[in-house]
Amino acid sequence: MKVRKLQQKRGWAWHLAVPIVKPALLATTTHEWTGGERIPATGGCILVLNHISHVDPLTAAHIVWDHGRVPRYLAKSGLFRNRALGFFLRAAGQIPVERLSVNAIGAYDAAVAAVRAGECVVVYPEGTITRDPGGWPMTGKSGAARIALATGCPVIPIGQWGAQELLAPYATRPDLFPRKRIRMLVGDPVDLDDLLAVEATPPVVQQATDRIMAAIVTLVEQIRGETAPAERFDMRRAGVRETGNPHRHDPGEAPA
């Protein structure tokens, strides 16, 4: 794998985080990255991934960083409520999202501005760790599609697998040894050209969302060597809570 040199200014938060996080990942994981050269070296873009573990933003940041980009995540607002952590995350350029709230529009505006400024924005279209019993991608939310249609930027799908072995969904302790294999497959940009030429009505946004999720699912199928269910898991239809640990019923727990 050819590693690109970072071209962007990274700021103090990244100077602090990278020397801590990267050695920890190298000590606890190995990686199999394919297609990393498809991550644009410069210019505004959106990277879209399936979400399988609380630790996969770190393993995803690893491939993005090593291909010369500083990732800006759309991250749940609960992480920013701790003053110290919130200060650090904002310094690192992360964007808080108040999920299931009308205030989510603020995150959309910030993401659009970041893309237009030439930055690399990372989005998990499912909005939370998958609830699918087999770990497959669920139905997607519209955020990534709306950002893409507003900016015309490339949308790069990434399928990933393995982070859930390092930290199982909603587990409190990681399984550090033996080292876990993190596999990531970066696909070609999702073709949205025809949708960019028309008004971004709800049906158009849904078409874009469906194409984005289909691209991610195809990559995950290739990584796993399996076929995904014909119908993607839908939390609302299944009556599964959309935030927090779906296996707990404590109304006071922090969203996840």
Long-range contacts (C-beta under 8 A, 24 or more apart in sequence): 1-33, 1-36, 1-66, 2-37, 3-66, 3-67, 3-68, 4-41, 4-66, 4-67, 4-68, 5-68, 6-65, 6-68, 6-69, 6-70, 7-41, 7-42, 7-68, 8-69, 8-70, 8-119, 10-70, 11-91, 11-92, 11-93, 12-91, 13-88, 13-89, 13-91, 13-92, 13-93, 14-70, 14-92, 16-88, 17-88, 17-92, 18-65, 21-58, 21-61, 22-62, 22-65, 25-58, 25-59, 25-62, 27-179, 28-166, 28-174, 28-176, 28-177, 28-179, 28-180, 29-59, 29-162, 29-166, 29-179, 29-180, 29-181, 29-182, 30-179, 30-180, 30-181, 30-182, 31-59, 31-62, 31-63, 31-181, 31-182, 31-183, 31-184, 32-181, 32-182, 32-183, 32-184, 33-63, 33-183, 33-184, 33-186, 34-183, 34-184, 34-185, 34-186, 35-185, 35-186, 35-187, 36-63, 36-66, 36-67, 36-184, 36-186, 37-67, 37-186, 38-156, 38-186, 38-187, 38-188, 38-189, 39-63, 39-64, 39-67, 39-68, 39-69, 39-120, 39-156, 39-186, 40-69, 40-120, 40-154, 40-156, 41-67, 41-68, 41-69, 42-118, 43-118, 43-153, 43-154, 44-114, 44-115, 44-116, 44-117, 44-118, 44-119, 44-120, 44-121, 44-151, 44-153, 45-115, 45-120, 45-121, 45-153, 45-154, 45-155, 45-156, 46-115, 46-121, 46-122, 46-123, 46-144, 46-147, 46-148, 46-153, 46-154, 46-155, 46-156, 47-71, 47-120, 47-121, 47-122, 47-123, 47-156, 47-158, 48-122, 48-123, 48-124, 48-125, 48-144, 48-155, 48-156, 48-157, 48-158, 48-190, 48-212, 48-215, 48-216, 49-122, 49-123, 49-124, 49-157, 49-158, 49-159, 49-160, 49-216, 50-124, 50-126, 50-130, 50-136, 50-137, 50-159, 50-160, 50-216, 50-217, 50-220, 51-124, 51-126, 51-128, 51-129, 51-130, 52-129, 52-130, 52-135, 52-160, 52-161, 52-163, 52-164, 52-169, 53-129, 53-163, 53-164, 53-166, 53-167, 53-168, 53-169, 54-129, 54-167, 54-169, 54-170, 54-256, 55-163, 55-166, 55-167, 55-174, 56-160, 56-163, 56-164, 57-122, 59-160, 59-162, 59-163, 59-166, 59-182, 59-184, 60-122, 60-158, 60-160, 60-184, 61-122, 62-182, 63-158, 63-184, 63-186, 64-120, 64-122, 69-120, 70-119, 70-120, 71-120, 71-121, 71-122, 72-111, 72-114, 72-119, 72-120, 72-121, 72-122, 73-121, 73-122, 73-123, 74-107, 74-111, 74-121, 74-122, 74-123, 74-124, 74-143, 76-243, 76-255, 76-256, 78-254, 78-255, 78-256, 93-119, 95-121, 97-143, 99-127, 99-128, 99-242, 99-243, 99-255, 100-242, 100-243, 104-143, 107-143, 108-143, 108-146, 108-147, 111-143, 111-147, 112-147, 112-150, 112-151, 115-147, 115-151, 115-153, 116-151, 121-147, 123-147, 125-209, 125-212, 125-213, 125-216, 127-242, 128-242, 128-243, 128-256, 129-169, 129-170, 129-256, 130-169, 130-233, 131-233, 131-235, 131-238, 131-240, 131-246, 132-229, 132-232, 132-233, 133-233, 134-229, 135-164, 136-217, 136-220, 136-228, 136-229, 136-232, 136-233, 137-213, 137-216, 137-217, 137-220, 137-228, 137-232, 138-232, 138-233, 138-234, 138-235, 139-213, 139-232, 139-233, 139-234, 139-235, 140-209, 140-210, 140-212, 140-213, 141-209, 142-205, 142-206, 142-208, 142-209, 144-209, 144-212, 145-192, 145-205, 145-206, 145-208, 145-209, 145-212, 146-200, 146-205, 148-190, 148-192, 148-208, 148-212, 149-192, 149-195, 149-196, 149-200, 149-204, 149-205, 149-208, 150-200, 152-196, 154-189, 155-189, 155-190, 155-192, 155-212, 156-186, 156-187, 156-189, 156-190, 157-186, 157-187, 157-190, 157-212, 157-215, 157-216, 157-219, 158-184, 158-185, 158-186, 158-187, 158-216, 158-219, 159-184, 159-185, 159-187, 159-216, 159-217, 159-218, 159-219, 159-220, 159-221, 159-222, 159-223, 160-184, 160-185, 160-220, 160-223, 161-220, 161-223, 161-224, 170-245, 170-246, 170-247, 170-248, 170-256, 183-223, 184-223, 185-219, 185-222, 185-223, 186-219, 187-215, 187-218, 187-219, 190-215
